[in-house]
Amino acid sequence: MDGRIFFYSANANGEIEWIGSAMIWLLLALSVANIMLIVLSARANHRRAIAPAGAATAMRELIAGGRVREASERCAREASDLGRVLEQALARAPQGGEAMTKAAEQAADELLAARLRGLERLNLLGQVAPMIGLFGTVYGMIVAFQGIVANGGAADPGLLAGGIGTALVTTFWGLVVAIPAMSAYAILRNRTIAFSDEALASSDEMIALLRPAAGGN
C-alpha cells in the first residue's frame, strides 16, 4: 500500500489534483492544531490551576487560626480559581456569611464559564473537521462521475480511483481530527466542571469557619 495517498490527491495521469490535495493538507494542518490545542487545554484546566489541594489546605489553616488577613493576602497571590473565588468571598466578610457565599458562587460561575468558552474551540474543531471531510467526499465523487461522463459512460478505473481516493482520504482525515477533538472536549469539560465544583466546595468550607464571626459583625 502506498502511504502517499494519505497526503495528496492524484488524477489518473499521476499528477497532483490540487483542490482535493488542498483539502487534505488543510485537514493535516487541523490535525496538528488539534494535538496542540488538546495539550494546551489539558494544561490550562489541570487541578493545580483550578483547585490545588495544597493551597486549599494552607488557606483553610489560616482561616481556622483566625488569620483572615493573611488568608486574603494568600488568595491575592494565588493563581488558581480557588484563590480568586475565596478572595471574592473574603472581601464580603463584613457583610456576613450569605454575602460571602453569593460572592463565591458568582466568582466560581464566571471562572467556569470562561474556561468552558476556551474548551469550545475543541468542540468547534470536532464539528468542523468532519464537514471539511464530507466536502472532500462530495468533491471526490463529483470528480469520479465527471470522469465517467467524459468517457461516454464507460468507467475508467484510473479516473474513478482518483476521485474515490480523494473522497475516502478526506473523510479519513476529517475523522482523525474529529474523534480526538470531541473525546478530549467531553473529558476536559467534565473534568473542569468537577474541579470547579471542588474549588467552590472548599471555599464553602472555609466560609463556614467564618460564619459566626461574619454574622456577628
Phi and psi restraints in degrees (value plus and minus 20) as a CYANA .aco file:
   2 ASP   PHI    -106.5   -66.5
   2 ASP   PSI      88.9   128.9
   3 GLY   PHI     -88.5   -48.5
   3 GLY   PSI     -33.6     6.4
   4 ARG   PHI     -85.5   -45.5
   4 ARG   PSI     -41.2    -1.2
   5 ILE   PHI     -85.3   -45.3
   5 ILE   PSI     -37.8     2.2
   6 PHE   PHI    -100.1   -60.1
   6 PHE   PSI     -26.6    13.4
   7 PHE   PHI    -139.5   -99.5
   7 PHE   PSI     -28.5    11.5
   8 TYR   PHI    -181.3  -141.3
   8 TYR   PSI     141.3   181.3
   9 SER   PHI    -127.7   -87.7
   9 SER   PSI     116.6   156.6
  10 ALA   PHI    -144.2  -104.2
  10 ALA   PSI     130.2   170.2
  11 ASN   PHI    -109.9   -69.9
  11 ASN   PSI    -192.6  -152.6
  12 ALA   PHI     -84.6   -44.6
  12 ALA   PSI     -45.1    -5.1
  13 ASN   PHI    -105.5   -65.5
  13 ASN   PSI     -19.3    20.7
  14 GLY   PHI      65.3   105.3
  14 GLY   PSI     -19.5    20.5
  15 GLU   PHI    -102.4   -62.4
  15 GLU   PSI     135.4   175.4
  16 ILE   PHI     -88.1   -48.1
  16 ILE   PSI     111.0   151.0
  17 GLU   PHI    -113.3   -73.3
  17 GLU   PSI      86.4   126.4
  18 TRP   PHI     -87.6   -47.6
  18 TRP   PSI     -59.0   -19.0
  19 ILE   PHI     -87.0   -47.0
  19 ILE   PSI     -69.0   -29.0
  20 GLY   PHI     -82.5   -42.5
  20 GLY   PSI     -60.3   -20.3
  21 SER   PHI     -85.7   -45.7
  21 SER   PSI     -58.5   -18.5
  22 ALA   PHI     -81.3   -41.3
  22 ALA   PSI     -58.7   -18.7
  23 MET   PHI     -88.3   -48.3
  23 MET   PSI     -57.8   -17.8
  24 ILE   PHI     -83.7   -43.7
  24 ILE   PSI     -64.1   -24.1
  25 TRP   PHI     -86.3   -46.3
  25 TRP   PSI     -56.4   -16.4
  26 LEU   PHI     -82.3   -42.3
  26 LEU   PSI     -63.5   -23.5
  27 LEU   PHI     -88.2   -48.2
  27 LEU   PSI     -54.3   -14.3
  28 LEU   PHI     -83.4   -43.4
  28 LEU   PSI     -63.1   -23.1
  29 ALA   PHI     -82.6   -42.6
  29 ALA   PSI     -59.8   -19.8
  30 LEU   PHI     -86.9   -46.9
  30 LEU   PSI     -52.4   -12.4
  31 SER   PHI     -86.7   -46.7
  31 SER   PSI     -58.4   -18.4
  32 VAL   PHI     -87.3   -47.3
  32 VAL   PSI     -65.0   -25.0
  33 ALA   PHI     -81.7   -41.7
  33 ALA   PSI     -55.0   -15.0
  34 ASN   PHI     -83.5   -43.5
  34 ASN   PSI     -65.1   -25.1
  35 ILE   PHI     -81.8   -41.8
  35 ILE   PSI     -64.4   -24.4
  36 MET   PHI     -84.1   -44.1
  36 MET   PSI     -60.8   -20.8
  37 LEU   PHI     -86.9   -46.9
  37 LEU   PSI     -59.2   -19.2
  38 ILE   PHI     -83.1   -43.1
  38 ILE   PSI     -65.5   -25.5
  39 VAL   PHI     -82.7   -42.7
  39 VAL   PSI     -67.3   -27.3
  40 LEU   PHI     -84.2   -44.2
  40 LEU   PSI     -59.5   -19.5
  41 SER   PHI     -87.6   -47.6
  41 SER   PSI     -59.1   -19.1
  42 ALA   PHI     -85.0   -45.0
  42 ALA   PSI     -59.5   -19.5
  43 ARG   PHI     -90.8   -50.8
  43 ARG   PSI     -58.2   -18.2
  44 ALA   PHI     -91.5   -51.5
  44 ALA   PSI     -45.6    -5.6
  45 ASN   PHI    -133.8   -93.8
  45 ASN   PSI      11.3    51.3
  46 HIS   PHI     -95.9   -55.9
  46 HIS   PSI     142.0   182.0
  47 ARG   PHI     -75.4   -35.4
  47 ARG   PSI     -60.0   -20.0
  48 ARG   PHI     -81.2   -41.2
  48 ARG   PSI     -47.4    -7.4
  49 ALA   PHI    -105.9   -65.9
  49 ALA   PSI     -34.6     5.4
  50 ILE   PHI    -137.2   -97.2
  50 ILE   PSI     -75.9   -35.9
  51 ALA   PHI    -158.3  -118.3
  51 ALA   PSI      48.5    88.5
  52 PRO   PHI     -86.1   -46.1
  52 PRO   PSI     107.8   147.8
  53 ALA   PHI     -84.0   -44.0
  53 ALA   PSI     -60.4   -20.4
  54 GLY   PHI     -83.1   -43.1
  54 GLY   PSI     -63.2   -23.2
  55 ALA   PHI     -86.0   -46.0
  55 ALA   PSI     -59.0   -19.0
  56 ALA   PHI     -82.4   -42.4
  56 ALA   PSI     -62.5   -22.5
  57 THR   PHI     -84.3   -44.3
  57 THR   PSI     -63.9   -23.9
  58 ALA   PHI     -83.4   -43.4
  58 ALA   PSI     -64.4   -24.4
  59 MET   PHI     -89.5   -49.5
  59 MET   PSI     -54.7   -14.7
  60 ARG   PHI     -84.2   -44.2
  60 ARG   PSI     -61.1   -21.1
  61 GLU   PHI     -84.3   -44.3
  61 GLU   PSI     -59.4   -19.4
  62 LEU   PHI     -84.7   -44.7
  62 LEU   PSI     -63.9   -23.9
  63 ILE   PHI     -89.2   -49.2
  63 ILE   PSI     -61.5   -21.5
  64 ALA   PHI     -83.4   -43.4
  64 ALA   PSI     -49.7    -9.7
  65 GLY   PHI    -106.3   -66.3
  65 GLY   PSI     -15.4    24.6
  66 GLY   PHI      60.2   100.2
  66 GLY   PSI     -10.6    29.4
  67 ARG   PHI    -114.9   -74.9
  67 ARG   PSI      45.8    85.8
  68 VAL   PHI     -86.2   -46.2
  68 VAL   PSI     -59.8   -19.8
  69 ARG   PHI     -81.2   -41.2
  69 ARG   PSI     -62.7   -22.7
  70 GLU   PHI     -84.9   -44.9
  70 GLU   PSI     -58.7   -18.7
  71 ALA   PHI     -83.4   -43.4
  71 ALA   PSI     -60.7   -20.7
  72 SER   PHI     -84.6   -44.6
  72 SER   PSI     -61.0   -21.0
  73 GLU   PHI     -85.6   -45.6
  73 GLU   PSI     -58.0   -18.0
  74 ARG   PHI     -84.3   -44.3
  74 ARG   PSI     -60.1   -20.1
  75 CYS   PHI     -83.2   -43.2
  75 CYS   PSI     -59.4   -19.4
  76 ALA   PHI     -84.1   -44.1
  76 ALA   PSI     -51.2   -11.2
  77 ARG   PHI    -104.9   -64.9
  77 ARG   PSI     -40.0     0.0
  78 GLU   PHI     -94.2   -54.2
  78 GLU   PSI     111.1   151.1
  79 ALA   PHI    -109.5   -69.5
  79 ALA   PSI     -23.0    17.0
  80 SER   PHI    -106.1   -66.1
  80 SER   PSI     146.0   186.0
  81 ASP   PHI     -83.2   -43.2
  81 ASP   PSI     -56.5   -16.5
  82 LEU   PHI     -77.9   -37.9
  82 LEU   PSI     -63.8   -23.8
  83 GLY   PHI     -82.1   -42.1
  83 GLY   PSI     -61.4   -21.4
  84 ARG   PHI     -89.0   -49.0
  84 ARG   PSI     -60.6   -20.6
  85 VAL   PHI     -83.7   -43.7
  85 VAL   PSI     -66.8   -26.8
  86 LEU   PHI     -89.5   -49.5
  86 LEU   PSI     -52.4   -12.4
  87 GLU   PHI     -82.3   -42.3
  87 GLU   PSI     -63.5   -23.5
  88 GLN   PHI     -84.5   -44.5
  88 GLN   PSI     -57.5   -17.5
  89 ALA   PHI     -87.5   -47.5
  89 ALA   PSI     -65.3   -25.3
  90 LEU   PHI     -85.8   -45.8
  90 LEU   PSI     -49.0    -9.0
  91 ALA   PHI     -86.0   -46.0
  91 ALA   PSI     -41.9    -1.9
  92 ARG   PHI    -119.7   -79.7
  92 ARG   PSI      -9.4    30.6
  93 ALA   PHI     -75.2   -35.2
  93 ALA   PSI     -61.0   -21.0
  94 PRO   PHI     -83.8   -43.8
  94 PRO   PSI     -38.5     1.5
  95 GLN   PHI    -110.6   -70.6
  95 GLN   PSI     -24.0    16.0
  96 GLY   PHI      87.1   127.1
  96 GLY   PSI     149.6   189.6
  97 GLY   PHI     -84.9   -44.9
  97 GLY   PSI     -57.4   -17.4
  98 GLU   PHI     -85.7   -45.7
  98 GLU   PSI     -61.1   -21.1
  99 ALA   PHI     -84.4   -44.4
  99 ALA   PSI     -57.5   -17.5
 100 MET   PHI     -84.4   -44.4
 100 MET   PSI     -62.3   -22.3
 101 THR   PHI     -84.0   -44.0
 101 THR   PSI     -63.1   -23.1
 102 LYS   PHI     -84.5   -44.5
 102 LYS   PSI     -60.7   -20.7
 103 ALA   PHI     -84.1   -44.1
 103 ALA   PSI     -60.7   -20.7
 104 ALA   PHI     -84.9   -44.9
 104 ALA   PSI     -63.5   -23.5
 105 GLU   PHI     -85.0   -45.0
 105 GLU   PSI     -61.4   -21.4
 106 GLN   PHI     -84.9   -44.9
 106 GLN   PSI     -64.6   -24.6
 107 ALA   PHI     -82.7   -42.7
 107 ALA   PSI     -62.7   -22.7
 108 ALA   PHI     -83.5   -43.5
 108 ALA   PSI     -60.7   -20.7
 109 ASP   PHI     -84.6   -44.6
 109 ASP   PSI     -62.2   -22.2
 110 GLU   PHI     -85.7   -45.7
 110 GLU   PSI     -63.1   -23.1
 111 LEU   PHI     -86.6   -46.6
 111 LEU   PSI     -60.7   -20.7
 112 LEU   PHI     -85.5   -45.5
 112 LEU   PSI     -62.1   -22.1
 113 ALA   PHI     -80.3   -40.3
 113 ALA   PSI     -60.3   -20.3
 114 ALA   PHI     -84.4   -44.4
 114 ALA   PSI     -60.8   -20.8
 115 ARG   PHI     -87.3   -47.3
 115 ARG   PSI     -60.6   -20.6
 116 LEU   PHI     -87.8   -47.8
 116 LEU   PSI     -53.4   -13.4
 117 ARG   PHI     -83.8   -43.8
 117 ARG   PSI     -57.8   -17.8
 118 GLY   PHI     -84.6   -44.6
 118 GLY   PSI     -57.5   -17.5
 119 LEU   PHI     -92.2   -52.2
 119 LEU   PSI     -39.1     0.9
 120 GLU   PHI     -81.6   -41.6
 120 GLU   PSI     -41.1    -1.1
 121 ARG   PHI     -82.2   -42.2
 121 ARG   PSI     -56.9   -16.9
 122 LEU   PHI     -86.9   -46.9
 122 LEU   PSI     -61.5   -21.5
 123 ASN   PHI     -81.7   -41.7
 123 ASN   PSI     -64.2   -24.2
 124 LEU   PHI     -82.6   -42.6
 124 LEU   PSI     -64.5   -24.5
 125 LEU   PHI     -82.2   -42.2
 125 LEU   PSI     -60.3   -20.3
 126 GLY   PHI     -86.9   -46.9
 126 GLY   PSI     -44.7    -4.7
 127 GLN   PHI    -111.0   -71.0
 127 GLN   PSI     -52.9   -12.9
 128 VAL   PHI     -97.1   -57.1
 128 VAL   PSI     -59.6   -19.6
 129 ALA   PHI     -76.4   -36.4
 129 ALA   PSI     -65.8   -25.8
 130 PRO   PHI     -84.7   -44.7
 130 PRO   PSI     -49.2    -9.2
 131 MET   PHI     -88.0   -48.0
 131 MET   PSI     -59.0   -19.0
 132 ILE   PHI     -85.3   -45.3
 132 ILE   PSI     -61.8   -21.8
 133 GLY   PHI     -81.7   -41.7
 133 GLY   PSI     -59.7   -19.7
 134 LEU   PHI     -86.4   -46.4
 134 LEU   PSI     -58.4   -18.4
 135 PHE   PHI     -79.2   -39.2
 135 PHE   PSI     -64.1   -24.1
 136 GLY   PHI     -84.1   -44.1
 136 GLY   PSI     -55.2   -15.2
 137 THR   PHI     -83.3   -43.3
 137 THR   PSI     -67.8   -27.8
 138 VAL   PHI     -83.3   -43.3
 138 VAL   PSI     -63.5   -23.5
 139 TYR   PHI     -81.9   -41.9
 139 TYR   PSI     -64.2   -24.2
 140 GLY   PHI     -81.4   -41.4
 140 GLY   PSI     -59.7   -19.7
 141 MET   PHI     -88.4   -48.4
 141 MET   PSI     -55.6   -15.6
 142 ILE   PHI     -82.2   -42.2
 142 ILE   PSI     -64.1   -24.1
 143 VAL   PHI     -80.1   -40.1
 143 VAL   PSI     -62.9   -22.9
 144 ALA   PHI     -83.2   -43.2
 144 ALA   PSI     -64.5   -24.5
 145 PHE   PHI     -91.1   -51.1
 145 PHE   PSI     -52.9   -12.9
 146 GLN   PHI     -84.6   -44.6
 146 GLN   PSI     -54.9   -14.9
 147 GLY   PHI     -83.4   -43.4
 147 GLY   PSI     -58.1   -18.1
 148 ILE   PHI     -86.2   -46.2
 148 ILE   PSI     -63.9   -23.9
 149 VAL   PHI     -82.9   -42.9
 149 VAL   PSI     -61.5   -21.5
 150 ALA   PHI     -82.5   -42.5
 150 ALA   PSI     -47.4    -7.4
 151 ASN   PHI    -115.3   -75.3
 151 ASN   PSI      -2.3    37.7
 152 GLY   PHI      49.2    89.2
 152 GLY   PSI       8.6    48.6
 153 GLY   PHI      77.4   117.4
 153 GLY   PSI     -28.4    11.6
 154 ALA   PHI    -102.9   -62.9
 154 ALA   PSI     116.6   156.6
 155 ALA   PHI    -107.1   -67.1
 155 ALA   PSI      84.8   124.8
 156 ASP   PHI    -102.7   -62.7
 156 ASP   PSI      95.7   135.7
 157 PRO   PHI     -75.6   -35.6
 157 PRO   PSI     -56.2   -16.2
 158 GLY   PHI     -85.2   -45.2
 158 GLY   PSI     -64.2   -24.2
 159 LEU   PHI     -86.8   -46.8
 159 LEU   PSI     -62.3   -22.3
 160 LEU   PHI     -83.7   -43.7
 160 LEU   PSI     -61.4   -21.4
 161 ALA   PHI     -82.7   -42.7
 161 ALA   PSI     -59.4   -19.4
 162 GLY   PHI     -83.7   -43.7
 162 GLY   PSI     -67.9   -27.9
 163 GLY   PHI     -87.4   -47.4
 163 GLY   PSI     -65.1   -25.1
 164 ILE   PHI     -87.6   -47.6
 164 ILE   PSI     -56.1   -16.1
 165 GLY   PHI     -80.7   -40.7
 165 GLY   PSI     -63.6   -23.6
 166 THR   PHI     -80.9   -40.9
 166 THR   PSI     -63.6   -23.6
 167 ALA   PHI     -80.1   -40.1
 167 ALA   PSI     -66.0   -26.0
 168 LEU   PHI     -94.5   -54.5
 168 LEU   PSI     -58.0   -18.0
 169 VAL   PHI     -89.3   -49.3
 169 VAL   PSI     -61.5   -21.5
 170 THR   PHI     -85.9   -45.9
 170 THR   PSI     -56.7   -16.7
 171 THR   PHI     -83.6   -43.6
 171 THR   PSI     -62.2   -22.2
 172 PHE   PHI     -77.9   -37.9
 172 PHE   PSI     -70.9   -30.9
 173 TRP   PHI     -89.2   -49.2
 173 TRP   PSI     -52.4   -12.4
 174 GLY   PHI     -80.9   -40.9
 174 GLY   PSI     -61.2   -21.2
 175 LEU   PHI     -92.5   -52.5
 175 LEU   PSI     -54.3   -14.3
 176 VAL   PHI     -81.0   -41.0
 176 VAL   PSI     -56.1   -16.1
 177 VAL   PHI     -97.6   -57.6
 177 VAL   PSI     -66.1   -26.1
 178 ALA   PHI     -89.1   -49.1
 178 ALA   PSI     -62.7   -22.7
 179 ILE   PHI     -83.1   -43.1
 179 ILE   PSI     -70.6   -30.6
 180 PRO   PHI     -84.5   -44.5
 180 PRO   PSI     -57.5   -17.5
 181 ALA   PHI     -83.2   -43.2
 181 ALA   PSI     -67.7   -27.7
 182 MET   PHI     -89.6   -49.6
 182 MET   PSI     -56.6   -16.6
 183 SER   PHI     -85.6   -45.6
 183 SER   PSI     -66.4   -26.4
 184 ALA   PHI     -83.9   -43.9
 184 ALA   PSI     -58.9   -18.9
 185 TYR   PHI     -80.6   -40.6
 185 TYR   PSI     -67.4   -27.4
 186 ALA   PHI     -83.3   -43.3
 186 ALA   PSI     -65.2   -25.2
 187 ILE   PHI     -85.3   -45.3
 187 ILE   PSI     -68.9   -28.9
 188 LEU   PHI     -88.1   -48.1
 188 LEU   PSI     -55.9   -15.9
 189 ARG   PHI     -84.0   -44.0
 189 ARG   PSI     -68.3   -28.3
 190 ASN   PHI     -83.7   -43.7
 190 ASN   PSI     -60.1   -20.1
 191 ARG   PHI     -87.3   -47.3
 191 ARG   PSI     -60.3   -20.3
 192 THR   PHI     -84.3   -44.3
 192 THR   PSI     -62.4   -22.4
 193 ILE   PHI     -83.2   -43.2
 193 ILE   PSI     -61.2   -21.2
 194 ALA   PHI     -83.7   -43.7
 194 ALA   PSI     -63.9   -23.9
 195 PHE   PHI     -85.3   -45.3
 195 PHE   PSI     -58.8   -18.8
 196 SER   PHI     -84.6   -44.6
 196 SER   PSI     -62.3   -22.3
 197 ASP   PHI     -82.6   -42.6
 197 ASP   PSI     -57.8   -17.8
 198 GLU   PHI     -85.0   -45.0
 198 GLU   PSI     -61.1   -21.1
 199 ALA   PHI     -83.7   -43.7
 199 ALA   PSI     -61.7   -21.7
 200 LEU   PHI     -87.6   -47.6
 200 LEU   PSI     -58.1   -18.1
 201 ALA   PHI     -83.9   -43.9
 201 ALA   PSI     -61.5   -21.5
 202 SER   PHI     -83.4   -43.4
 202 SER   PSI     -60.5   -20.5
 203 SER   PHI     -83.6   -43.6
 203 SER   PSI     -60.5   -20.5
 204 ASP   PHI     -83.4   -43.4
 204 ASP   PSI     -57.4   -17.4
 205 GLU   PHI     -81.9   -41.9
 205 GLU   PSI     -61.6   -21.6
 206 MET   PHI     -91.9   -51.9
 206 MET   PSI     -55.5   -15.5
 207 ILE   PHI     -83.5   -43.5
 207 ILE   PSI     -58.0   -18.0
 208 ALA   PHI     -81.3   -41.3
 208 ALA   PSI     -51.2   -11.2
 209 LEU   PHI     -88.4   -48.4
 209 LEU   PSI     -43.8    -3.8
 210 LEU   PHI    -119.1   -79.1
 210 LEU   PSI     -27.9    12.1
 211 ARG   PHI     -76.1   -36.1
 211 ARG   PSI     -69.0   -29.0
 212 PRO   PHI     -79.7   -39.7
 212 PRO   PSI     -62.3   -22.3
 213 ALA   PHI     -89.5   -49.5
 213 ALA   PSI     -61.3   -21.3
 214 ALA   PHI     -87.8   -47.8
 214 ALA   PSI     -57.8   -17.8
 215 GLY   PHI     -91.3   -51.3
 215 GLY   PSI     -41.9    -1.9
 216 GLY   PHI    -105.0   -65.0
 216 GLY   PSI     -27.3    12.7
